[in-house]
Amino acid sequence: MSEPVDVLAVFTPNEGEFFRVKLALEIAVERVVEEPGCIRYEITDAAEDRIVLTEQWESTELLDLHLTGPAVQDLGESLSALLARPPEVTRSDKHA
């Protein structure tokens, strides 16, 4: 297993969609915090023009498992028409 991985994801809602994006993320947080390897998964900043999600995972392998899991798939579907652009995601490991 690898070292813990930090992830920062910035979501930019379409105009007027802030609350729907925030709600979708809050629902995802409730599900994801129960996933194996999740150390931290929370909204750390929320303003009308952006919402920041901060994550920490025990390993790259467990993060990769999360990224293919149902919570992420459902979140992607929920946000598909609500975002001005794809989320900006940065990770602390070499797979960024």
N, CA and C of each residue as an Amber inpcrd file, in Angstrom:
protein
   288
   0.8410000  -1.1880000   0.0000000   0.0000000   0.0000000   0.0000000
   0.8830000   1.2470000   0.0000000   0.3290000   2.2940000  -0.5280000
   1.0700000   3.5460000  -0.6200000   0.7730000   4.4390000   0.5780000
   1.3620000   5.6160000   0.5490000   1.1580000   6.6120000   1.6000000
  -0.2290000   7.2510000   1.4540000  -0.7200000   7.9300000   2.5010000
  -1.9930000   8.6510000   2.3850000  -1.9560000   9.6520000   1.2300000
  -3.1240000   9.8490000   0.6280000  -3.2560000  10.7300000  -0.5220000
  -4.2420000  11.8430000  -0.1750000  -3.8210000  13.0800000  -0.3870000
  -4.6950000  14.2340000  -0.1970000  -5.2630000  14.6440000  -1.5430000
  -6.5390000  15.0030000  -1.5410000  -7.2140000  15.4140000  -2.7650000
  -7.9820000  16.7020000  -2.4760000  -7.9240000  17.6230000  -3.4220000
  -8.6930000  18.8570000  -3.3430000  -9.4900000  18.9630000  -4.6290000
 -10.8100000  19.0820000  -4.5070000 -11.6810000  19.1880000  -5.6810000
 -12.4820000  20.4810000  -5.5750000 -12.4140000  21.2880000  -6.6340000
 -13.1340000  22.5570000  -6.6710000 -14.2470000  22.4470000  -7.7130000
 -15.4660000  22.6940000  -7.2690000 -16.6510000  22.6100000  -8.1110000
 -17.1640000  24.0280000  -8.3780000 -17.4330000  24.3370000  -9.6360000
 -17.9290000  25.6550000 -10.0310000 -19.3650000  25.4980000 -10.5330000
 -20.3390000  25.8660000  -9.7060000 -21.7370000  25.7110000 -10.1150000
 -22.1190000  26.6820000 -11.2340000 -23.0500000  26.2370000 -12.0660000
 -23.6690000  27.1650000 -13.0000000 -24.3850000  28.2440000 -12.1920000
 -24.6000000  29.3910000 -12.7980000 -25.3020000  30.4700000 -12.1180000
 -26.6680000  29.9680000 -11.6370000 -26.9520000  30.2120000 -10.3760000
 -28.2200000  29.8110000  -9.7930000 -28.2930000  28.3720000  -9.3120000
 -27.2120000  27.6050000  -9.4570000 -27.2310000  26.1820000  -9.0900000
 -26.4170000  25.8610000  -7.8390000 -25.9570000  26.8740000  -7.1280000
 -25.1110000  26.6520000  -5.9480000 -25.7460000  25.6660000  -4.9680000
 -26.9860000  25.8880000  -4.5910000 -27.6060000  25.0590000  -3.5550000
 -27.8170000  23.6220000  -4.0130000 -28.1190000  23.4180000  -5.2860000
 -28.2830000  22.0530000  -5.7910000 -26.9390000  21.3260000  -5.8190000
 -25.8760000  22.0250000  -6.2090000 -24.5390000  21.4110000  -6.2140000
 -24.1190000  21.0800000  -4.7850000 -24.3330000  22.0110000  -3.8750000
 -23.9450000  21.7780000  -2.4760000 -24.7170000  20.5980000  -1.8940000
 -26.0030000  20.4980000  -2.1870000 -26.8030000  19.3760000  -1.6940000
 -26.2910000  18.0520000  -2.2480000 -25.9840000  18.0070000  -3.5410000
 -25.4480000  16.7720000  -4.1390000 -24.1380000  16.3690000  -3.4690000
 -23.2870000  17.3430000  -3.1790000 -22.0150000  17.0490000  -2.5120000
 -22.2470000  16.5800000  -1.0750000 -23.1910000  17.1930000  -0.3790000
 -23.4810000  16.7760000   0.9950000 -23.9830000  15.3300000   1.0400000
 -24.8080000  14.9520000   0.0660000 -25.2860000  13.5680000  -0.0090000
 -24.1120000  12.6270000  -0.2660000 -23.2200000  13.0160000  -1.1620000
 -22.0410000  12.1960000  -1.4480000 -21.1640000  12.0470000  -0.2110000
 -20.9740000  13.1270000   0.5420000 -20.1430000  13.0700000   1.7540000
 -20.6840000  12.0170000   2.7060000 -22.0030000  11.9910000   2.9110000
 -22.6000000  11.0190000   3.8280000 -22.2790000   9.5850000   3.4200000
 -22.2420000   9.3330000   2.1250000 -21.9530000   7.9860000   1.6340000
 -20.4610000   7.6690000   1.6720000 -19.6510000   8.6280000   1.2360000
 -18.2240000   8.3630000   1.0370000 -17.4810000   8.1850000   2.3510000
 -17.8720000   8.9010000   3.3900000 -17.1390000   8.7700000   4.6590000
 -17.1880000   7.3510000   5.2090000 -18.1080000   6.5290000   4.7160000
 -18.2150000   5.1330000   5.1410000 -17.3640000   4.1930000   4.2920000
 -16.7630000   4.6960000   3.2090000 -15.9810000   3.8460000   2.3180000
 -14.6430000   3.4550000   2.9570000 -14.1560000   2.2530000   2.6200000
 -12.8520000   1.8310000   3.1310000 -11.7570000   2.8060000   2.7010000
 -10.9250000   3.1840000   3.6550000  -9.7750000   4.0270000   3.3470000
 -10.0240000   5.5150000   3.4290000 -11.2780000   5.9240000   3.6300000
 -11.5780000   7.3560000   3.7030000 -11.1820000   7.8900000   5.0780000
 -10.2460000   8.8110000   5.0940000  -9.8290000   9.4690000   6.3260000
 -10.5870000  10.7780000   6.4900000 -10.7430000  11.4980000   5.3810000
 -11.4180000  12.7990000   5.4000000 -12.1080000  13.0060000   4.0610000
 -13.3510000  13.4790000   4.1090000 -14.1090000  13.7920000   2.8980000
 -15.1430000  14.8060000   3.3300000 -14.8460000  16.0930000   3.1010000
 -15.7490000  17.1210000   3.5910000 -15.6670000  18.3940000   2.7580000
 -16.7570000  19.1350000   2.7820000 -16.7850000  20.4470000   2.1500000
 -16.0650000  21.3970000   3.0900000 -15.0230000  22.0440000   2.6000000
 -14.2370000  22.9380000   3.4540000 -14.3920000  24.4100000   3.0910000
 -15.0520000  24.6860000   1.9680000 -15.3080000  26.0710000   1.5780000
 -16.4970000  26.0620000   0.6310000 -17.4150000  26.9730000   0.8450000
 -18.5760000  27.0500000  -0.0360000 -18.9660000  28.5090000  -0.2230000
 -18.8760000  28.9760000  -1.4430000 -19.2910000  30.3220000  -1.8170000
 -20.1280000  30.1800000  -3.0770000 -20.8560000  31.1980000  -3.4460000
 -21.7490000  31.1180000  -4.6130000 -21.0290000  30.6710000  -5.8780000
 -19.7420000  31.0120000  -6.0120000 -19.0330000  30.7130000  -7.2590000
 -18.1680000  29.4650000  -7.2050000 -18.0390000  28.8290000  -6.0300000
 -17.2370000  27.6040000  -5.9500000 -17.4930000  26.8810000  -4.6360000
 -17.3010000  25.5670000  -4.7090000 -17.4060000  24.7210000  -3.5240000
 -16.1600000  23.8420000  -3.5170000 -15.4790000  23.8140000  -2.3800000
 -14.2350000  23.0490000  -2.2620000 -14.4790000  21.8140000  -1.3960000
 -14.0870000  20.6730000  -1.9330000 -14.1800000  19.4020000  -1.2260000
 -12.7590000  18.9450000  -0.9270000 -12.4790000  18.6610000   0.3400000
 -11.1570000  18.2090000   0.7520000 -11.2520000  16.7440000   1.1610000
 -10.3290000  15.9520000   0.6240000 -10.3390000  14.5140000   0.8850000
  -8.9690000  14.0510000   1.3500000  -8.9570000  12.9700000   2.1050000
  -7.7180000  12.2540000   2.4030000  -8.0550000  10.7720000   2.4430000
  -7.2050000   9.9960000   1.7610000  -7.3910000   8.5570000   1.6390000
  -6.1590000   7.8330000   2.1610000  -6.3580000   6.6500000   2.7180000
  -5.2560000   5.8700000   3.2890000  -4.2080000   5.4920000   2.2540000
  -4.6370000   5.3150000   0.9970000  -3.7010000   4.8990000  -0.0420000
  -4.2410000   5.2630000  -1.4230000  -3.3600000   5.2590000  -2.3960000
  -3.7510000   5.4770000  -3.7870000  -4.7210000   4.3890000  -4.2350000
  -4.4710000   3.1640000  -3.8120000  -5.3240000   2.0490000  -4.2140000
  -6.7680000   2.2440000  -3.7320000  -6.9190000   2.6850000  -2.4780000
  -8.2640000   2.8860000  -1.9480000  -8.9300000   4.1170000  -2.5650000
  -8.1530000   5.1360000  -2.8860000  -8.6940000   6.2870000  -3.6080000
  -9.1760000   5.8580000  -4.9890000  -8.3720000   5.0720000  -5.6840000
  -8.7640000   4.6010000  -7.0150000 -10.0400000   3.7580000  -6.9520000
 -10.1830000   2.9460000  -5.9030000 -11.3980000   2.1620000  -5.7100000
 -12.5990000   3.0900000  -5.5180000 -12.4230000   4.1260000  -4.7280000
 -13.4750000   5.1240000  -4.5070000 -13.8920000   5.7820000  -5.8190000
 -12.9170000   6.1190000  -6.6490000 -13.2030000   6.8380000  -7.8930000
 -14.0280000   6.0250000  -8.8820000 -14.0300000   4.7050000  -8.7370000
 -14.8310000   3.8610000  -9.6240000 -16.1000000   3.3570000  -8.9390000
 -16.3240000   3.8110000  -7.7150000 -17.4550000   3.3240000  -6.9330000
 -18.7690000   4.0340000  -7.2170000 -19.8450000   3.5070000  -6.6530000
 -21.1740000   4.0400000  -6.9230000 -21.3900000   5.4710000  -6.4320000
 -20.7890000   5.8730000  -5.3340000 -20.9980000   7.2350000  -4.8260000
 -20.4800000   8.2690000  -5.8200000 -19.3160000   8.0200000  -6.3870000
 -18.7420000   8.9520000  -7.3650000 -19.5450000   8.9330000  -8.6590000
 -19.9840000   7.7500000  -9.0780000 -20.7980000   7.6550000 -10.2900000
 -22.1070000   8.4200000 -10.1110000 -22.7600000   8.2390000  -8.9710000
 -24.0190000   8.9360000  -8.7000000 -23.8040000  10.4440000  -8.6150000
 -22.7110000  10.8620000  -7.9830000 -22.4110000  12.2870000  -7.8810000
 -22.2050000  12.8810000  -9.2680000 -21.4690000  12.1810000 -10.1050000
 -21.2380000  12.6680000 -11.4620000 -22.5430000  12.8610000 -12.2210000
 -23.4550000  11.9150000 -12.0710000 -24.7580000  12.0380000 -12.7280000
 -25.5440000  13.2130000 -12.1630000 -25.5060000  13.3930000 -10.8420000
 -26.2330000  14.4870000 -10.2030000 -25.7190000  15.8520000 -10.6370000
 -24.4100000  15.9440000 -10.8550000 -23.7990000  17.2320000 -11.1720000
 -23.6810000  17.5110000 -12.6630000 -24.0100000  16.5490000 -13.5030000
 -23.7190000  16.6550000 -14.9310000 -24.2410000  17.9380000 -15.5770000
 -25.3930000  18.4280000 -15.1810000 -25.9470000  19.6390000 -15.7980000
 -25.8650000  20.8590000 -14.8860000 -25.2140000  20.6970000 -13.7350000
 -25.2150000  21.7760000 -12.7480000 -23.9100000  22.5580000 -12.6780000
 -22.8520000  22.0650000 -13.3200000 -21.5380000  22.6960000 -13.2030000
 -21.1860000  23.5100000 -14.4460000 -20.5010000  24.6260000 -14.2160000
 -20.0470000  25.4810000 -15.3110000 -18.8800000  24.8520000 -16.0620000
 -18.1270000  23.9970000 -15.3770000 -16.9850000  23.2970000 -15.9820000
 -16.6890000  22.0640000 -15.1290000 -15.9030000  21.1450000 -15.6650000
 -15.5600000  19.9580000 -14.8630000 -14.8430000  20.3620000 -13.5650000
 -14.9860000  19.5550000 -12.5280000 -14.2810000  19.8610000 -11.2760000
 -12.7640000  19.9300000 -11.5060000 -12.1290000  20.8390000 -10.7880000
 -10.6640000  20.9520000 -10.8140000 -10.1500000  20.1180000  -9.6520000
  -9.4390000  19.0400000  -9.9760000  -9.0130000  18.0950000  -8.9490000
  -7.4860000  18.0440000  -8.9040000  -6.9370000  18.1820000  -7.7080000
  -5.4950000  17.9930000  -7.5210000  -5.3040000  16.9410000  -6.4390000
  -4.2990000  16.0900000  -6.6520000  -3.9650000  15.0380000  -5.6970000
  -2.4890000  15.1270000  -5.3570000  -2.1690000  14.6150000  -4.1750000
  -0.7930000  14.7070000  -3.6910000   0.0840000  13.5600000  -4.1660000
  -0.4660000  12.6110000  -4.9170000   0.3640000  11.4890000  -5.3490000
   0.7680000  11.6570000  -6.8110000   1.5380000  10.7350000  -7.3270000
   2.0690000  10.8360000  -8.6790000   1.0370000  10.5930000  -9.7640000
  -0.1610000  10.1190000  -9.4150000  -1.1900000   9.8510000 -10.4090000
  -2.0530000  11.0770000 -10.7040000  -1.6980000  12.2140000 -10.1640000
  -2.5160000  13.4290000 -10.3350000  -2.6520000  13.8240000 -11.7780000
